[in-house]
Amino acid sequence: MNIDILQQQIDNIISSNIAKDEKLQTICDYLEKEISYYDWVGFYFKNGDKDELKLAQYTGEETDHVIIPFGKGICGQVAVSNENFIVQDVSEQDNYISCGWKVKSEIVIPIFVNNENIGQIDIDSHTANTFTEKDEQLLEYICKKVANILD
């Protein structure tokens, strides 16, 4: 993974002259295409004033998890903890919402606007023990860039 090239492409997407929703979809599509073990890439955002997340743009297999209550599953836990969450083996998580039998690991990074957790990027992989510090750095970078267009 060449983080510099990936970040440069993310910058190009963010600065492009397309609508915000299209930028988010393009980021999902790009990451899923460029990183072989990113099998599902999506954004969840706080659903108005409700204590739940709502699925926005994503790439990968369809999911039944369009709404996730705060505290439930990995995404719901990140909505409450405001911290990155990396799960190298989802079978070891008690509070895991299965998105499909193929998913073996997951990484979720929160998006902050004005110090408020307003959403997150969620990546599922069909490979266990696959996420590294580089993934975390890349996704934190993306979340900061996305926060700028959501502000």
N, C-alpha and C positions, 0 to 999 in steps of 0.2 A: 504494500500500500504506500503510494507516494502522497503524503498528506499535502505537500505544497501544491501539487497539480490539482488534487481534489478541491482544496480550498480556493484555488484560483477559479476553477469552474463554478463553484458555489457563488463566488463574488460576481462572476459574469451573469449567473442566473438572477441573483438579487438585484443587480444594477440594470437588468434588461428592461425593455419597455413593454412588459406584459403585466396583466392584472395580478394582484397579490395571490389569489387562489391558483392561478396558472403557475406562478413561481413556486408555490409549495408543491404542486403536483410534479413540476419539472424536477425539483430536488428529489422527491421520492423516486421518480423514474430513473434519474441519473445514478443515485446511490445503488439502487437495486441492480442496475446494469453494470456498473463499474466495480462493485465489490462482490465477488463470487459467493460469499457466504451470507450476504444480506438477502434473505429470501422473502421478507415482507418488511416494507418501510411505510410508516404512516405517522400522521400528526393527529393528536387528540387535543382538544381545547375545552376549557371550562365552559359548561353549558349555562350561559346566562348567570343568574344568581343561585342556581341549584348546586348542591354538593355532588356534582357528577361531571364526568368528561364525556364529550361527544366526538365521535370520529369525524375527521375532516378528510383531507386528501390522503390517499394511500396507493401503494402499488403492491400487488401480490394477490394471493387467493382471497376470496371474499371471506368476511368474518361476521359472525352473529353479534360480536361485541361492539355495537354501534354506540351504546351508552354504557359507561362503567362508573358505578358509584365510588365516591372517594373511599379509600381504604381497602377496596376489593381488588385483588390481583396485583400484578407488578405496577401497572399504570396507576391504579387507584392508590397504591401505597406511596408512589412518588408525588401524587397530588397532595398528600398529607405531609410527607417528610421533607419535601422541597430538596431532596438530594438525589444524585445519580443512583441508579440501581442496575447492577450487572448480575445476571443469573447465568452461570455457566452450565447448569444442568437443571432444567425446569422441574424434573421429576423429584428433586430434593426440596421443592418449595411447597409449604403447606397452603399458602394463600395465593395459589397460581390459578388463573383462569385459562384453561386450555383453548388455544386458537386453532388447534388442529394437531393430529397425531404426529405430524412430521416435525413440529417445533421442538428443538432440543435446548436452545439457549435464547436469552432475550437481554436487550439493553434498553434502558429508558432514561432519557436526559430531559430535565425540566427546562421550560422556556420562561424567562423572567422579563416582565415589562414593568418598569418603575418599582422594582423589588417585589413584585407580586407574581407568583407562579400562575401563569395563564394557560399553560398547556405543556406539551411535551412531544418529543420525537420518540418513536417506538420502533425498534428493529427486532425482528425474529429471525433466527437462523435454524436451519435443519441440521446443523452441526453442533455438537456439544463442545464446551470448553474452547470456544473460538474467539471470543472478544478479548481485546488487549487494551492497554493504555492508549495506544494510537487511535483505536476506535472511539474511546472516551474523549480524547482531545479533539478529534475531528467533529464529533457530534456536538460537543460543547461550543466549538467554533460556529457550527451551523446554527445552533440555537441562539447564539448572540446575534448573528446576522439576521435571522428570522425575526427576532425581537425588534430589530430596527425598523422593519417594514410593517410591524403590527402596532407600533407605538402611536 
